[in-house]
Amino acid sequence: MRRDPLVELTAGNVWIMLSTALVLLMTPALGLFYGGMTRAKAALNMIMMSFVSAGIVGVVWVLWGYSMSGGDGIMGLFGNPFSSFGLTNLAGTDLIKAGYSATFAMLTVALISGAIADRAKFTAWAIFVPLWITAVYCPLAFMVWGGGLMSQGGAVTAVFGQVIDFAGGTVVEVSSGVAALVLALIVGKRHGFGKDPGHRPHNVPFIMLGAGLLWFGWFGFNAGAATTAEQAGLIWINTLVAPAAALLSWLVTEKVRHGHPTSLGAASGAVAGLVAITPSCADISPLAAVGLGLVAGFSCAMFVELKYKFGFDDSLDVVGVHLGAGLVGTLALGFIALPVDGVGGGLFYGGGVQQLIAQTVAVLITLGLSGLMTAVIGIAIHKTIGFRVSHEDEVAGVDVSEHAETAYEFGSLAHSHFHPLHQHVQATAAHAAPVPSAPVQPEAVQAEAVQAAAPAAEELEKVGA
């Protein structure tokens, strides 16, 4: 039966539009994931950093971002920002692709925000986002996917071989991971880093929900660019099993090292597996995806502890998970990439070291470009308007200082009279105060109640109500 090309094209466009919606969901999902990992008084700021990234990048992408990531090339480094300025010369399928690529850029820069949680000025972050997208993300996207140095036929490819990065191991994960490290060093450590138990995640259900939504959206992230049903099927199953294996691997590592598998570990392990499978989702077997997930889960569970050893405050483990798993997934292709029509492939398939060399060169270029440009942008902002809030604002919470809002309307966060221990105080007062047999003055009743409730009130004061 003859297939109508128009029907196939329409079906493909519908799939890309659906995938675009899935990937768009990943940015607010990241906000939930990160928001749950912060202190209660910084949760809204963390979520807002993801939301404003989506807003800014959406506008930048229409104006010049899409052109820079895939327009007419300039020295193989980036596209001409004016080739499709405002997308006025695009229509139909090209517009759909522009929307799909925009959601990748939104998520990538939002990932970086987790490294500077609890202490960054919102205005400084809003300035950082368009500068980083322009100077780092767009050039990398052009180099790898848009016809640049690391694309098929590019200068790097001609010398070192074809780089494999189907969905963004270098462009998204390694670039955001090294940027997170550089920015964390520029902004500096949180007060009490490594010592204050108050820096522990305040809402683990938020973390689990965010991770689940990220996993859901990642099917569009990886499979949205599939060109055949066979390729889509391979990507789909790999995106399912790699994070599953990484989740289990992380939990086992936690159990062996610390005695307890944690909810945060399960969520982080799943994300590590998703990061690792991103560059290789269309180029390895399902069995290899399981192995990659196991390695990524164990490796990243170890990587996240490096911040304590080396003393850099990667608040929400962006470096450990995204840089760590991004490196693992990108370099692993040098070993487990499937041959194409019996040619090439990784070392385990007899393909030689060529693929590993190509992947290594791509990683080095990404590390150099993202690290250098992030340092330039970050230092410039830090030395002018300042990237960090004051000590007083950090202690009080950046939700109030940066947004005049709080995530929760109880306790000292909202300056209300509710706190879980208040109920205990009131109950103690009610049961301890004697019921008078004769009328007494209201002041006497109040004094007796306060005296009876004193122990509970002291306990309330200790927890900082």
N, C-alpha and C positions, 0 to 999 in steps of 0.2 A: 504494500500500500504506500503510495507516494505521500510524503509529508509536506505540508504547506509551510514554507519558510517563515511566512508571516505569523503563523500560529506558534512556531517554535520561538520566534523572537519575542512574541508577546508573553509566552509562558516564562521565558528567561527574565524578562523585565519585571514581571510580577514577583518572581522569586527574589530578585535583587531588592525590590521595594520592601518586601516582607523582611528580608535580612537587614535592611537599613533600619527598620523599626526595632528589630531585635538588638542591634548594636547601639542604637540611640538609648534604649532602656538601660544599657550597661553603665552609662555615666551616672544617672541618679542612683542606680544600684551600688555603684562604687561609693557614692556619698553615704548611703546607709552603712555599708561595710566599714568605711573609715569612721563615720560618725559614732558607731557603737564602740570602736576601739579607743576613742578619746575619753577624757574626763567629761562628766555631765555638763559642765559649764563651758565646754568648747565644742559640743556636738553640732550645734547649728552652724557655727563657723566652718566646720569641716564639710558639712553637707553643702553649704553655700559655695565653697571653693570649687566643688564639682559642677554645681549648677551654673555659676558664672563662667566657668570654662566653656560649657556648652553654648552659652549665649554669645560670648566673644568670638569663639572659633566659627560659629555659624555665620556671622557677619563677615569675618575675615576671609572665610572660604569663598564666599560669593564674590568678594571684591578682588582679591589677588591670590588667595591660598591655592585654589584649584589650578589656576594658571601656572603657579610656581611648581606644583607637584607633577604636572603632566603636559605643560605647554611646549612651545618651541624652546629647545635646549640652549643654554648658555654655557659653553665649555664643559658640557656633561655634568654640571654641578647642580643646576636648578633651571626651572622653566622660566620663560619670559613672563613676569607678573602682569603684563598688559595684553597678552595674547588672547585671553578670554576674560578680561576685566569685567566684572559684573555679570558674567555668564550670558551676555547679550547675544553672542553668536552661537549659542548652543541650543539644542532642542531635542525632545524625545529621549532616546536612549542615553545620549550624552548627559542630559540633565539628571537622569536617574543615577548614573554612575557618579556624577559630581556629588549628589546627596549621600550616596553610600560612602564615598571616600571622606566626606566631611565628618561622619560619625566616628571614624577611626581617629581623626585628628583630635576631636573633642575628648575622647577617652584617654588618649596618650598623654596629653598635657595634664589632665586631671589626676592621673596616676602619681605625678610628681608631688602633689600637694601633701600626701601622707607623710612625707619625710620631714615636714616643717610644721606639723600639727601642734596646736596649743599655743603658738607664739608668734605667728606671722601676721603682719598688717594686711588686711583685706585689700586695701588700695594698692599696695605693693604687688600683691599677687595678681590683681587685675591688670596691672601694667606688664608684669612678667609674661602673662599668657600670650598675647599677640606677638610679642617680640620673640619668644621661644618658638612659637609655631612658624614664624617667618624665617628665622635664622637656622633652625635645626630640623624641625619635622618636615617642612616642605622640601628642602634640599635632599634629605634622606629618602623621602618618598619618591622623588624624581630619580635619584640615583638607582634605586632598587627596582621600582615598578614603572617609572615614566620614561625610560629610554636613556637614562644617564649612565654613569661610569660602571655601575654594577648590574645593569640590565643586560639582556641578551644583545650582544654586539657592542657593548660598552668597552672602554679602554681597560678597566680592571678585569673584566671577563675575558678579554682577548689574551691577557697575559697569564692570569691565574686560573681561569676556568669559570664555568657558570655558577654563580651564587644561587643557592636555593633559599628563598624566604617567601613562602606562599602567602602568609597572613600577617607577618610583622614581627618576627623574632628580633631583627635588628632595628627596623624602623620604629616599632612601638615599644618593645620590652627593654632591649638593651639601652636604647636612647633615653627612655624615661628613667630607667634604673640608675644610670651613671649621672644623669642630671639631678636625680634625687640626692645622690651622695654629695655632689658638689654643692648643691643648695643647702643641705644640712650642715656642711662644714662652714659655709659663709654665714648662715644665720646663727649657728652656735647651739649649744645644748640647752634643753629646758632646765629650769631651776629644780634641783632635786633629782636630776636624771640618774637612774640606776639605784636610787635610795628611797625616793618618795613612793609609798605604796598607792598613793592617790592617783598615780599615773596609769594604773591598771585599767583595762577596758571597763566602761561603766554599763554597757548594755549588750550582753552577749547575744540575745535573740536578734538584735539589729544586725550583728555581724553575720549570723547564720542566714538571715533573710537576704542580706546583701550578697553573700557568697552564692546562695541558690539562684538569685536573679542574674548574677554574673555568668554562672554556668549555663543558664537558660539562654541568655543573649549570645554566648560564645558560639553557639551553633550557627548563628547568622554571621558572626565575626569570621569564622573559619570557612564555612561552606558557602557563603554568599557569592564568592567569585568562581564557584565550580562551573565548569563548562560542559560536563557530561554527567549522565546519571551514575556511571561507574565511579567517576571521581568524587561526586557528591556523597555516594555511599561510603567510600573509603574515609573521607573527611569526617563524615557523621559518626561513624563507629569509633574512629580514633579520638574524636573530641569527647566521646562518652567514656572510653575506658582509661585514657591517660590520667585525667583528674581522679577517677575512681581509684586507680592504683596508687597515685600520689597521696591521696587522702589516707589510705591504709598505711602506707609507708611512713608518713609523718606520725601517725598515731603510735605505731610500733616503736619508732625512734623515741618519742616522748615517754612511752611506758618504760623502755629500757633505761633511758638516761635519768628520768625524773620521777618515775614511779606512777604517773597518772596520764592517761590519754585525755586531752582536753577538747572542749568544743571549739575554742579558738584554733587549736591545732588542726582539727578536722577542716574547718573553713579555710585556713591558710594552706593546708595541703592540697585541697581541691583547686585553689587558685594557682598554686605552684604548678600543678599538672596541666592546667589550661594554658599557662604561660609557656611551658616547655613544648607542648604539642603545636603551638601556634605556627612556628616556621616550617614544621615538618608534616603537618596534618595530611597533605596530599601526596607525600613522598615516602612514607614508611608503612610497613604492614601493621595490622592490628596487634599481632604478637609483639612486635617491636615497640608499639605504643604503650603496651603494658609495662615492658621493661623500662622504657623512658620515664614513665610515670613513677615507677618504684625508685629509680635513681633520683628524679627531681624531688620527690617527697623527702627522701633521706637527706639529700644535699642541702635543700633549702632550710630544713629543720636545723641543720648545723650552721648554715650561713647567717641566719638571723641572730645568732649569738655573737657574731664577730663584732657587732657594734659595742658590746661591753668590753671586749678584749682590746679593741683599738680606740675606744673612747669617742666615737662619733654618734650623734643622737639621730638615728633614723627612726623617728617616732613610731611609725606604723609598719615598719619592716618592708618598705618599698625596695630598698637595696637588696635585702636578703631574698625576697621572693621574686621580684621582677628582673633585677639584674642577674641574680643567681640562676633562676630557671631559664631566663632568656639566653644566657651563655650556654647552659647545659643543652637546651633544645636546639640552638643554632649549630653548635659544634658537634653534637651527636650525629648530625646528618653526614658528617665525614666518615662515620662508621656504619650507619644503618640505612642510608638512603637507598631506595630500590633502584635497580638499573632501569633504564628506559630503552625498550626494545632490545634488551640484552647488552646494552652498552653502558659503561660508566657504573655509577653506584658507589656506595661507601666501601670501606675497607673490609667489612664483614661479608660483602658480596663479591670480593675480588676486584673492586674498582680502583685499587691503588690509593695513593695519598692525595690525588689531585683535588677531590672534593673537600677533603679536610683543609687543604691549603686555601681553597677559595673561601670556605666558611670562616677561616681564621682571619683572612685579610678583610673580609666584610665586617667582622667584629671589631678589628682594630680601627678601621676607618670610622665606624659608628662611635666607638669610645672616644676617639680623638675629636671628631666634630662636635658631638654633643657635650663632652666634657669641657672643651675650650669655650664654645659659645655660651654655655650655661654660666661658666665662670665670669665671662665678660658682662653678660646681662645682669647676673646676680650681684656682682660687686658694684656695678654702676648704680643699680637701684639702692643697694645697701648704703652706699656712700653719699647718696643724694637725699632721698626722702626717708631712707631707713626701711629695712625689711622686717624688723622685729618690733613688737610692742614693748612698752615699758615693763619694768619688773612688777610694778603695782597692778597693771592691767593683766599681766600674765597670771599673777596669783589670784586676782579677782575673777578671771575668766574672760576669754576673748569674745564670747557671745555677747556679753553686756558691753564691753568696751568698743567692739567693732560694729555691732548691729543693734544695740539697745534692746536685745531680746534674750529670752531664755528658753531652753527646750522644755523645761518642766516647771510647773507652777506650784512648787512646794519647797519648803526648806529655805535656807538662806539664799538660794539661787534667785528666787523671785521676791525675797523679803516679805513673805507671807507668814502666817502663823501656823502653817501645817508642817508637820514632820512626823514620820512614822512613830517616833518615840513620844511625841506629844500625847498620843492616845494612851500610852503606858502611864505617862505622868497624870493624865486626867483620871484614869481608872484607879490609880493608886490613891489619889486624893479623895475620890468618891468613896472608896471602901474604907479608908483609914479615918476619915473625919467622922466623929460620933454624931448620931442623930440626936438633936437636943430635945429634951422632954418639956422644956419651957422656952418661951421666946428669948432669943439672944440677939445681940447686936450683929448686923451683917459683917462688921469689921472683925469680930471675934471668929465667926465661921470661916472667913477668908484666911485669917492668920493660921487657924488650925489646919486648914487644907494645904496651905503653902508649906507649913512645917512637915506635915505628913508626906508631902510629895518631894521633899528636898533631896532624898537619895536618887530618885529617878531624874530629877532636874540636873543633878550633878552629872549623871550618866549622859544626859542629853547634851550638856555643855561640852563633854569630852569629844563627842563625835562631830562637833562643829556646827550645831544647829544655830 
